């Protein structure tokens, strides 16, 4: 979708393009292009994040007082679109877009000074400890426990589907600190250094063949009480705040459009009329989703969560991710069976296999529909 930009916006777009032409190397582009999982490996994403940080552009959605850009919603959209168009790596968002807003909103000044600069620079790499073997969509039933012991909590339990835990040095985790009639009332939000004694990280290899997620075990791990963000037993409200950012502030349309272009580029022959019609159908859906993103972020102050609209965005983005991946398989046909390592077909097949989880991670589509019905539909 082409936007009508005024003179200032055109100058900003040109500034972004000049920066990308200078800072985005072919090596970084190749690192993103070979990514099959959700996020590139840290040697790719962190290298790009640090270049952005040098320019002051690593955190477009952060308020300026914390080191963000102070950009408008449209400027953020222009930036994300140009990065995707140029093939820039996806910046790993767990620190920048998930835990950072929680630290800004609910952390102490000491915690903000301790963690935010290192998240911005890429010196700290975070993972998310929410899901457990017995607590996924029903997250309130989590059993990982943090028992108070002097100046520490002693943490025992397990987290699963933990993206990039094998690369991270910090985890933010939901832990049970009290047994309450309403399960959500006894949960706290804890930051855990992953080099502490008693932590074991085991890999989980996906159906696509990549190692992106893990199971993490805690065996009487001592964590300072000063690592608790916000009040004890109030972690559920902080988690809901975080999930709005996870589901609704990533400007996914630009990356989905790049994925569609990757599908077209991988075709062994120019598309025929039927194939062009299939591609056009998905492209039209992407246009409508892009407009929905713009409408949503356009009414938010910089750094604010999108509220219930985040569930609408998550639902649409998940379905579109699967639609693009499925289109790739349909158009490749028998060529999809020829998975030579690093080939276009190999990457598209990996995308397709991994896309099956898109309607599960970050909150299932069924959960999103329930939230939409309650908060937007009044049911």
Wavefront OBJ file of the C-alpha trace (Angstrom):
o trace
v 0.000 0.000 0.000
v 1.417 3.382 -1.024
v 0.973 6.204 1.472
v 0.555 9.859 0.568
v 3.356 11.533 2.505
v 3.839 15.218 3.126
v 7.213 16.891 2.588
v 8.480 16.235 6.133
v 7.468 12.596 5.971
v 9.156 12.178 2.605
v 12.344 13.679 4.042
v 12.152 11.254 6.953
v 11.674 8.307 4.586
v 14.668 9.441 2.541
v 16.744 9.717 5.726
v 15.824 6.133 6.646
v 16.706 4.924 3.159
v 20.105 6.634 3.287
v 20.806 5.043 6.647
v 19.831 1.594 5.364
v 21.979 1.997 2.269
v 24.957 2.807 4.479
v 24.461 0.537 7.505
v 22.701 -2.572 6.175
v 25.322 -4.987 4.858
v 24.756 -7.933 2.543
v 25.847 -10.200 5.385
v 23.034 -8.891 7.579
v 20.515 -9.238 4.742
v 21.634 -12.811 4.168
v 21.276 -13.558 7.874
v 17.644 -12.481 7.780
v 16.950 -14.249 4.482
v 18.096 -17.626 5.806
v 16.001 -17.333 8.987
v 13.381 -20.066 9.236
v 12.244 -19.467 12.808
v 10.495 -16.391 14.118
v 13.701 -14.486 14.924
v 17.224 -14.456 13.475
v 20.117 -15.778 15.519
v 21.626 -13.230 17.947
v 24.774 -12.766 15.864
v 22.484 -11.306 13.196
v 19.784 -9.506 15.196
v 22.147 -8.007 17.788
v 24.587 -6.803 15.149
v 21.729 -4.926 13.515
v 20.297 -3.676 16.822
v 23.672 -2.214 17.766
v 23.894 -0.345 14.489
v 20.440 1.041 15.136
v 21.426 1.953 18.696
v 24.415 3.927 17.426
v 21.976 5.939 15.314
v 19.498 6.263 18.197
v 16.900 4.153 16.404
v 16.927 0.847 18.300
v 13.664 1.526 20.158
v 11.163 3.346 17.914
v 8.272 2.692 20.318
v 10.032 3.826 23.501
v 9.350 7.263 24.967
v 12.209 9.668 24.310
v 12.969 10.052 28.032
v 14.038 6.395 28.166
v 16.167 6.592 25.028
v 13.463 6.084 22.409
v 13.076 8.003 19.175
v 9.986 10.039 19.987
v 8.679 9.285 16.486
v 5.043 9.563 15.501
v 3.069 6.441 14.666
v 3.422 7.140 10.944
v 7.177 7.634 11.248
v 7.431 4.295 13.029
v 5.419 2.715 10.241
v 7.641 4.265 7.567
v 10.752 3.051 9.388
v 9.476 -0.518 9.833
v 8.291 -0.663 6.221
v 11.602 0.550 4.831
v 13.548 -1.905 6.996
v 11.406 -4.805 5.803
v 11.627 -3.675 2.175
v 15.422 -3.499 2.434
v 15.649 -6.983 3.976
v 16.968 -5.801 7.345
v 17.021 -8.346 10.183
v 14.085 -8.517 12.555
v 15.180 -6.953 15.833
v 14.648 -9.449 18.653
v 11.702 -7.932 20.568
v 11.561 -9.763 23.899
v 13.643 -7.166 25.700
v 12.856 -4.056 23.674
v 9.115 -4.519 23.144
v 7.942 -6.823 25.934
v 9.765 -6.509 29.243
v 10.988 -2.929 28.712
v 7.463 -1.400 28.758
v 6.744 -3.298 31.992
v 9.949 -1.981 33.568
v 9.059 1.549 32.443
v 5.524 1.346 33.821
v 5.977 -0.696 37.002
v 9.697 -0.986 37.761
v 11.536 1.138 40.290
v 13.869 3.906 39.160
v 16.809 1.700 40.162
v 15.475 -1.142 37.992
v 14.935 1.214 35.072
v 18.502 2.501 35.362
v 19.846 -1.028 35.717
v 18.057 -2.765 32.866
v 16.779 -0.339 30.234
v 20.163 0.954 28.951
v 21.470 -2.615 28.589
v 18.313 -3.714 26.780
v 18.681 -0.762 24.421
v 22.344 -1.490 23.681
v 21.823 -5.235 23.298
v 24.174 -6.041 26.181
v 21.369 -7.954 27.909
v 19.351 -10.555 26.004
v 16.025 -11.521 27.570
v 13.643 -14.449 27.219
v 10.056 -14.866 28.405
v 9.121 -17.412 31.087
v 5.338 -17.654 30.970
v 4.130 -21.015 29.582
v 4.606 -24.226 31.551
v 3.995 -27.895 30.684
v 0.627 -27.673 32.465
v -0.138 -24.003 31.921
v -0.327 -22.552 28.439
v -3.560 -20.846 27.458
v -4.669 -21.330 31.069
v -1.663 -19.389 32.313
v -3.265 -18.673 35.673
v -2.738 -22.331 36.622
v 1.066 -22.000 36.563
v 2.920 -23.877 39.317
v 6.499 -22.544 39.206
v 6.865 -21.335 42.765
v 8.959 -18.602 44.379
v 9.219 -19.018 48.154
v 10.409 -16.040 50.184
v 13.607 -16.732 52.143
v 15.241 -13.675 53.677
v 16.440 -11.325 50.949
v 15.798 -13.926 48.234
v 13.112 -15.947 46.556
v 13.805 -19.655 46.054
v 12.382 -20.629 42.662
v 11.418 -24.188 41.658
v 9.502 -25.392 38.615
v 9.703 -25.367 34.835
v 8.960 -23.113 31.871
v 8.439 -24.379 28.325
v 8.440 -23.065 24.738
v 10.932 -20.452 25.931
v 12.221 -18.707 22.818
v 16.005 -18.170 22.726
v 16.523 -19.178 26.370
v 19.750 -20.838 25.183
v 21.011 -17.418 24.083
v 19.567 -15.245 26.862
v 21.222 -14.049 30.045
v 17.937 -12.853 31.632
v 14.417 -14.229 31.869
v 11.312 -12.418 33.044
v 9.015 -14.992 34.573
v 5.628 -15.353 36.173
v 5.974 -17.265 39.445
v 3.551 -18.255 42.172
v 4.218 -16.437 45.430
v 0.927 -17.156 47.220
v -1.952 -19.629 47.208
v -5.123 -17.597 46.737
v -8.770 -18.463 45.973
v -8.397 -16.704 42.635
v -5.264 -18.242 41.119
v -4.223 -15.105 39.242
v -3.971 -13.147 42.510
v -0.964 -15.107 43.811
v 1.428 -14.486 40.905
v 4.484 -12.213 40.852
v 6.688 -10.893 38.035
v 10.335 -11.838 38.563
v 13.570 -11.146 36.635
v 15.972 -14.106 36.775
v 19.613 -14.233 35.688
v 20.058 -17.462 33.751
v 23.594 -18.204 34.943
v 22.389 -18.925 38.486
v 22.996 -22.292 40.103
v 20.104 -24.719 39.688
v 18.989 -23.666 36.179
v 18.997 -26.185 33.323
v 18.021 -25.349 29.721
v 17.025 -28.194 27.385
v 16.492 -27.657 23.643
v 13.238 -28.337 21.803
v 13.680 -28.859 18.057
v 10.687 -27.747 15.994
v 8.972 -29.614 13.180
v 10.827 -27.272 10.824
v 14.153 -28.582 12.120
v 15.306 -25.445 13.923
v 16.170 -24.953 17.577
v 14.446 -21.789 18.709
v 12.521 -22.823 21.817
v 13.493 -24.596 25.021
v 12.344 -26.008 28.323
v 13.914 -24.349 31.369
v 14.110 -26.059 34.769
v 14.558 -24.312 38.121
v 15.822 -26.359 41.069
v 15.854 -24.189 44.218
v 17.252 -21.193 42.350
v 17.947 -18.199 44.582
v 16.785 -14.887 43.104
v 17.162 -11.548 44.935
v 13.885 -9.986 46.053
v 15.095 -6.804 44.372
v 14.536 -8.566 41.035
v 10.775 -8.578 41.540
v 9.173 -6.002 39.255
v 6.213 -4.263 40.847
v 4.296 -5.475 43.877
v 4.231 -9.038 45.136
v 1.196 -11.011 43.923
v 0.356 -8.342 41.320
v 2.217 -10.011 38.462
v -0.929 -11.049 36.611
v -1.877 -7.439 35.887
v 1.666 -6.718 34.673
v 1.523 -9.782 32.432
v -1.740 -8.617 30.853
v -0.135 -5.236 30.189
v 2.851 -6.970 28.575
v 0.692 -9.202 26.389
v -0.915 -6.164 24.799
v 2.555 -5.201 23.534
v 3.352 -8.763 22.450
v 0.170 -9.032 20.418
v -0.276 -5.585 19.003
v 2.719 -3.287 18.534
v 5.026 -5.152 16.182
v 3.784 -3.651 12.883
v 3.678 -7.127 11.332
v 2.287 -6.088 7.939
v 5.662 -4.993 6.562
v 7.297 -8.326 7.377
v 4.327 -10.264 6.030
v 4.582 -8.335 2.783
v 8.277 -9.233 2.571
v 7.350 -12.881 3.160
v 4.901 -12.693 0.249
v 7.629 -11.276 -1.985
v 9.870 -14.156 -0.899
v 7.179 -16.592 -2.024
v 6.942 -14.928 -5.430
v 10.730 -14.893 -5.850
v 10.954 -18.618 -5.084
v 8.602 -19.707 -7.873
v 10.383 -21.855 -10.466
v 8.524 -20.066 -13.298
v 6.554 -16.821 -13.724
v 3.095 -17.187 -12.136
v 0.170 -17.961 -14.415
v -3.215 -16.221 -14.236
v -4.565 -18.480 -11.487
v -1.421 -18.082 -9.410
v -1.438 -14.311 -9.877
v -5.024 -14.235 -8.619
v -4.029 -16.222 -5.516
v -1.150 -13.838 -4.838
v -3.442 -10.833 -5.341
v -5.981 -12.184 -2.830
v -3.334 -12.399 -0.117
v -1.903 -8.998 -1.078
v -5.358 -7.408 -0.700
v -5.735 -8.987 2.746
v -2.333 -7.550 3.645
v -3.443 -4.089 2.521
v -6.473 -4.232 4.803
v -4.361 -5.470 7.713
v -1.835 -2.705 7.130
v -4.617 -0.136 7.332
v -5.856 -1.736 10.570
v -2.368 -1.413 12.065
v -2.140 2.232 11.057
v -5.577 3.001 12.494
v -4.653 1.291 15.770
v -1.237 2.815 16.419
v -2.296 6.190 15.043
v -4.509 6.932 18.047
v -1.970 5.838 20.693
v 0.551 8.016 22.505
v 4.095 6.829 21.824
v 4.868 3.842 24.040
v 1.243 3.203 25.054
v -0.294 -0.292 24.822
v -3.004 -0.861 22.185
v -5.533 -2.312 24.633
v -8.122 -4.849 23.424
v -7.285 -4.019 19.794
v -4.075 -5.999 20.326
v -6.143 -9.194 20.161
v -7.613 -8.166 16.797
v -4.128 -7.469 15.443
v -2.733 -10.746 16.801
v -5.610 -12.752 15.336
v -5.270 -11.181 11.881
v -1.468 -11.366 11.837
v -1.458 -15.056 12.794
v -3.947 -15.986 10.105
v -2.127 -13.949 7.470
v 1.212 -15.516 8.382
v -0.316 -18.930 7.805
v -2.007 -17.784 4.595
v 1.278 -16.527 3.120
v 3.093 -19.721 4.109
v 0.319 -21.948 2.744
v 0.314 -19.976 -0.506
v 4.033 -20.656 -0.845
v 3.468 -24.409 -0.577
v 0.555 -24.353 -3.012
v 2.472 -22.384 -5.625
v 5.673 -24.403 -5.293
v 3.798 -27.657 -5.785
v 6.134 -30.667 -6.178
v 9.160 -28.347 -5.956
v 8.447 -28.078 -2.229
v 9.632 -31.677 -1.849
v 13.129 -30.778 -3.051
v 14.486 -29.420 0.217
v 18.109 -28.661 -0.481
v 19.718 -26.866 2.456
v 19.602 -23.107 1.995
v 17.456 -23.253 -1.137
v 14.403 -21.054 -1.597
v 12.154 -24.122 -1.340
v 13.865 -25.225 1.871
v 13.265 -21.841 3.499
v 9.619 -21.691 2.371
v 8.937 -25.207 3.658
v 10.522 -24.249 6.971
v 8.362 -21.121 7.068
v 5.261 -23.205 6.404
v 6.014 -25.780 9.098
v 6.796 -23.122 11.682
v 3.756 -21.040 10.734
v 1.474 -23.737 12.131
v 2.325 -22.425 15.602
v 1.393 -18.821 14.741
v -2.188 -19.282 15.928
v -0.912 -20.762 19.212
v 2.065 -18.769 20.510
v 1.456 -15.388 22.103
v -2.092 -16.479 22.912
v -4.157 -18.880 20.806
v -6.640 -17.596 18.256
v -9.432 -19.024 20.398
v -8.208 -16.977 23.368
v -8.054 -13.847 21.190
v -11.619 -14.410 19.987
v -12.764 -14.710 23.588
v -11.022 -11.452 24.525
v -12.538 -9.688 21.513
v -16.017 -10.950 22.411
v -15.711 -9.770 26.029
v -13.951 -6.436 25.591
v -15.095 -5.224 22.186
v -18.315 -7.171 21.706
v -19.655 -6.711 25.222
v -20.470 -10.409 25.604
l 1 2 3 4 5 6 7 8 9 10 11 12 13 14 15 16 17 18 19 20 21 22 23 24 25 26 27 28 29 30 31 32 33 34 35 36 37 38 39 40 41 42 43 44 45 46 47 48 49 50 51 52 53 54 55 56 57 58 59 60 61 62 63 64 65 66 67 68 69 70 71 72 73 74 75 76 77 78 79 80 81 82 83 84 85 86 87 88 89 90 91 92 93 94 95 96 97 98 99 100 101 102 103 104 105 106 107 108 109 110 111 112 113 114 115 116 117 118 119 120 121 122 123 124 125 126 127 128 129 130 131 132 133 134 135 136 137 138 139 140 141 142 143 144 145 146 147 148 149 150 151 152 153 154 155 156 157 158 159 160 161 162 163 164 165 166 167 168 169 170 171 172 173 174 175 176 177 178 179 180 181 182 183 184 185 186 187 188 189 190 191 192 193 194 195 196 197 198 199 200 201 202 203 204 205 206 207 208 209 210 211 212 213 214 215 216 217 218 219 220 221 222 223 224 225 226 227 228 229 230 231 232 233 234 235 236 237 238 239 240 241 242 243 244 245 246 247 248 249 250 251 252 253 254 255 256 257 258 259 260 261 262 263 264 265 266 267 268 269 270 271 272 273 274 275 276 277 278 279 280 281 282 283 284 285 286 287 288 289 290 291 292 293 294 295 296 297 298 299 300 301 302 303 304 305 306 307 308 309 310 311 312 313 314 315 316 317 318 319 320 321 322 323 324 325 326 327 328 329 330 331 332 333 334 335 336 337 338 339 340 341 342 343 344 345 346 347 348 349 350 351 352 353 354 355 356 357 358 359 360 361 362 363 364 365 366 367 368 369 370 371 372 373 374 375 376 377 378 379
